[in-house]
Amino acid sequence: MIELSRVAKSFGKNHVLRGVNLTIPRGQSMVVIGGSGTGKSVLLKSILGLVTPDSGRITLEGADVREANRDAFLARFGMLFQGGALFDSLKVWENVAFRLMRGATKLPKDEARAIAIEKLRRVGLKPETVDMFPGELSGGMQKRVGLARAIAAEPEIIFFDEPTTGLDPIMSGVINALIREIVTEMGATAMTITHDMSSVRAIADRVAMLHDGLIRWTGLVSDMDQADDPYLQQFIHGRADGPIESVR
Amino acid sequence: MSLLALPTSALASLGRATFNALASIGRIAIYAALTLSHIVRPPFYRREFLTALMQVGWLSLPVVGLTAIFTGGALALQIYAGGQRFSAEAVVPQIVAIGMVRELGPVLVGLMIAARVTSSIAAEIATMKVTEQIDALTTLSTNPMKYLTVPRVLAGFLTVPLLVGVGDIIGIMGGFLVSTEQLGFNRASYIKNTLDFLQTPDVVSSLIKGAVFGFIATLIGCYYGMNSGRGAQGVGGATKNAVATASILILAANFVLTSVMFGS
């Protein structure tokens, strides 16, 4: 279980997170929604230690993440980045097997390659792509490679940062379905940040809405449509009018 | 605006610029110290190091060679023309040799490395930062400093002295070609004069300068890449600042090293 308690982060005068409280139960898929620039990515990066919060506490299974052994802590996570964040200079299979070929549990090259091929197959990529470079792949294929890399070491927790950004609706549907299947079959705890409502409905067990640096609403995805929070309702229905200010 | 406001505002700008410059020097010094501390601690990424050796060393050879040969040739012409004013044109081999080995070889190779390698490192790492590849490295339990900075800085430190050595030889060859083909010098005596005049400390100083310049050029490229701003403008700014800073630091380091090694 991941718990965030009164987490705050500012960049200069911009107070991005103003005391976020959030619990992500073990084995569940939490989707954090919110408009652009509301601090969703900062929230996710704060958990991973890529951004240091100004105050508050983040715990994983009760232990403060700042006090954890960094390598052991990160070994429990897999992450799919918004743009894929694949390493241009490495082949597709080397990207997927990156963690497997390094660190304390380093595998022999052949074994790591076999696992990478299997993970690429799992996300629907053909063997021909294995020895290609990321630059030779389409956006959708790069997302799949990113997904394969995120699950390669079979992590307990997987983070997805805007998994469908830049994809057409059909490819978005495919990626959403893959994420849901993989998270369920691995029994992993998942946290996704997105503003794509089709992703929310496909991926989430629970939903949290981040607005103005605070969690405005959190609950089961099945309760989302009936919730009476005006901010949530404006966001999920994509209305221009409502309590969330929109610039025209 | 009052009469007092203008000088006060100018003074404030100067103060801010000075503080910013000092802060940058401090940050670069800390980055250098961190890099050195990571060089001596495992893990060491051999494949990235070998790639960096190729990028910094081998692929810089053509540009270094061309720079050195034209500079050596021009130097010979200048010394010959200047020497004629007081009948000292015979010293061309000696002055070309000492000029190339002690000063022009290391400095020009350093500046060419700053132009070719520092810019490329800064742009590559800045792009990696903008596209979240640096964050991805961290989440994959790989320290970006060890994976990106250490192999490049080590490759610069080890290969630039070799490039300087090659540049020195090619520069002297440029002077030799111009002197013997255009200015009528005897080939055998030109080579003899060059070899007799050069001393071991001249060559050693050249290689030491090369190592320092290689360290500076690669370190600055990595530093500005890692600290790049967002978007294309951030990558462009990082690249521009990296080349400018590396060039200035190389010239400043050259002055300091020359003062230390030959000042007395």
Interface residues (C-beta under 8 A of the other chain):
Chain A: K45 L48 G49 L50 R70 D71 L74 A75 F77 G78 M79 F81 Q82 G83 A85 L86 F87 D88 S89 F98 R99 R102 G103 R149
Chain B: P43 T51 M128 T131 E132 Q133 D135 A136 T138 T139 L140 S141 T142
